[in-house]
């Protein structure tokens, strides 16, 4: 059954309204906010978009987890749902990390973008080293799609069903699937995914298809053909792994031509890598690039999702894949937002407030310790900057638990601790300092954790206009 564009937009508006409400509910939690604007997820929702990030499930604690939950309305498992991760041995499954990401998303009012079902890479050795007839290969693929999509039916709302099917010249990539099953492996995969979860949105995803060119035109022709044949296809993913200063001039035009086919479009894996070391000029260009990509998506109604491929440089694939390049994400390795963060916010309609740059620091010290307890202190000092509010975050490494705090409001979830200023000591002038203390329990060891510092943001500031 075909759905009218107005109906699609109505459903998207309802979805974004739900995400906006979820963001407001989460405002009561301890969040490491960075600017006076609302979080990116709320700014995006106000524009009818979903703001996403790829994540590593094992890192979804402490500051990393706080930012992932506060700033984004969609999560993509970076590796946890790939075939090699979920079925490393034939018939033996490992869903632990994927389940963890899905549970985190549910707890934070987020969507999950499943990535990816059919790809030429990161497949298990038993599959790639096997000798299969076309019938056997088809059965293996159908079973894999049915098993994974079926497991997350109703929990994963979008699937990158087929990933990277084309060469740069627009010909089909030679893969296990294309060589064994022909080009129709794509139609089969989409059909099997629809059968496993009729409500999930189904995408084809590829890189170097952001601008108009041979590869993106091949993808365009494929999507048009699939729709003409009645094959279920709901969207196209443009990965957008970009190099500094090289945002295609035809990006918005390309997004629009896919949208005109009657499918949604998503920027699925956005990062902008630069030759290291980073400097102010490179970071300014990177911010302009992020802003241009975000603005292009905002300008097209059916560009429904903008996902960054990891939000922090400490969780980026770039450094290990492209030696000499890095600093590709909106946050640095210490979770400080870069100019790119502000640029995204501006393109989504936010203000121009620049996040803290790290000129204010927090130092943790154990001032006394006894059999099972200790007293700790954190001192916040500013030099060359000032704070009107603050929040200190750290992760205990040996099971310590805070039992009492003074001169700050502290919360602890598992090993992650977040302490915000009291009503009377949020201001830290340039050259000044404030401190707060706490009592806690320990057993066996009491190592000093690293503390990250950000500004505290009120619940009102986290609600989109």
Helices and strands as residue ranges (DSSP letters): H 5-25, G 26-28, H 40-46, E 50-55, G 57-59, H 62-71, E 74-77, H 83-86, H 96-107, E 111-118, H 125-128, H 134-151, E 158-163, H 176-181, H 185-196, E 201-206, H 214-229, E 235-238, E 241-243, H 251-259, E 264-275, H 280-298, E 303-308, G 313-315, H 318-321, E 325-326, H 339-347, E 360-369, E 373-382, E 391-395, E 401-406, E 408-413, E 416-421, E 433-441, E 451-454, G 460-462
